Amino acid sequence: MPKASEIKKHAAIDYNGRVMIVRDIERSVPQGRAGGSLYRMRMYDVVDGGKVDETFKAEDMLNFADLQRRAAMFSYVDGDEYIFMDDEDYTPYHLNKSSIAEQLLFIDESTKGVQVVLVEGRPVSVDLPTSVELVIEDTSPSIKGASASARTKPATLTTGLVVQVPEHISSGDKIKINTAESKFISRA
């Protein structure tokens, strides 16, 4: 059992009977507390996506959760079920659209680096790579001579995600997107 001070970002912990992923950790040292550090953690429930903010003392003991991440690729859609195929043993993982709606904006047939999150052998969520490459479906026409760092315009991608891109980018271009911030990085 690790102490709160030993927990890192993206760790899976068992908190109040729920499996939580730690997304952000903020360390603070209050002045009047004889050297005791506090760790404020923002955690998300892997099953329902609920957010919990909790503060722990450095010496508080926490439990790691029984959680697995398996490399997988998007395979097909069956009604409201999205099926991902394990990269190693080709096990199909069925995930309901409502549980992974936000992640679906970054996933198409060519997306690589996706991981299916399993709790006790049951698929509950999808972890995205830090960046993905997607094709622009619709944006206003590109402007010749436009600077790469000047103004931006909205662009709708094939998955339905809307991001701001530089004016010189046009429809049909393949671009790289940061999945954490939903921001344009570069042309692919």
N, C-alpha and C positions, 0 to 999 in steps of 0.2 A: 504494500500500500504506500503510494507516494504522498509526500507532504504537498500542500498547496503551492509552496515555493518551487517545487520540482515539475509542476505541470507546464507543458508547452502548448503553443497554439496548435489547433487541429487535433488535439488529444480527445479521446472518447472516454468520458467518465460516467459512472453510475451515480446519479444524484436524485434522491427522493424516489427511488424505484424507476426512474426514467433514464434512458440512455441519451446523454447530451454531448454535443461536439463543442469544444471551446473555440470560439472564433476570435476573441480579443481578450488580452490580459493587460491590465493597467496596474502597475505597482506604485504604492504610495507609502511614505513613511511619515505618519503624523508626529508632530513635534512633542506632544506631551506623553508619548507612549514608550519610554525606555527602550528604544531600538526595535520595537515590534513592527515589522512590515505588514501591510495589508495588500491583498491581491483581489482586485475587482475583475471578475470574469463575466464576459457576455457569452452565454451558451445557448445553443439551439437544439431542441428536441429533434432527433433524427426521424421519428415516426410522424409527428404532426407539424413540425416546423416552428413550434412555439418558442418564443424568446424568453430567456430568464437572465436577469442580472443579479449576481450574488457576490458578496465580499467575504473573503476567507482570511484568517490569520495565517501567517507563514507556516506555523506548525500544525495546522488543521490537516487531518488525514483524509484522503479521498480514495475512491476505488476506481481503477480502470474498468471500463465496460468490456463485455465480450462482443467485440465488433470486428468485422473483417471488411477489407476493401479488395474487390476483385476487378482486374482489368477486363473491360468489356467493350463491345461496340454496338451501336444502335442497329437493330435488325429490321423491325417492321411494326406497324400499328394494327391492332385488332380491336376496333371499337374505341373504348376509353382506356384500353391497356396498351402500354408501350413495352415492346419486348426487346431486351438487350441480350446479346449472346456473349458468353464467357470466352475470352481470347484463348484460354488454354484447353479446357475440356468441353467447350461448346454447350454448356448448361444454359438453358434459356431462363432469364429473369423477367418476370412479369411485374410491371409497376403501373399503378393507376395514374392517369393523367393529372388528377388533382394534387397528388403528393409530390410531383416533380414539375409543376407548371412553370416555375421561374427558370429552371435549368433547361427546359425544352427550347427556350428562345436562343440557346447557344448550340443546339445539337441538330445536325442533319446527317445524311447517310455517310458523308466523308469525314466526320469529326473523329479525331484520334485522341487517345489519352483519357477517355472517360472511365471512371471507376464506379462500380455498383457497390453500395454500402449494405452489408448484411448484418443483421442483429439476430443472433441465435439461428443462423442459417436462412433467415427470411429477408428478402430484399426490401429495403425501406426507403432508400434515397439514391441519388446519383451525385458523385463528386466530379466537378469539371476540371479540365486542365487550366493553367493560368491564362492561356490565350487559345483562341480558335480562329480558323479561317472560314469566312462565309462570303457568299456572293451577294452583291447589291442588286436588288430586284427593281427598285424605283428610286430615282432622285432627279432633281432638276438638272438640265444639261450642264456639262462642264464648261468652264470659261477658259478660253485659250489665254495663256500668259498669266493665269492666276498663280499667285504665290502659294507654296505648299504650307506656309505657316500663317497665312492671312485669315480671312473670314471662313466660317464653316457654314454648312447647310445640312438639313436632315436627310438621311438616307434610310430607306426601308430594306431590310435584308430578306432573303428567301424564307427565313424562319419566322418573320413578323417583327423582329426586333428593330427598333428605330434608334440610330446613333447619329451623332454629328460628325461629318467628314469634311475635309478641305474642299474648296470649290473646284479644284482640278480633277477630282474623282468623278467618274460617270457610271451610269447603269451598266451592269454586266461585269464590272471590275470585282476581283476577289480581294478582300481586305482582311487584315488581322485585327481581332478585337480582344481587349482585356476583359476577361469574364468577371473579375471582382468588381470593376468599376463601370462596366458596359461602355467602354471608350475605345475609339479608333486608335490603333497603334501605327499601322503602316499598310501599304499595299502588300499583298502576299506574293 
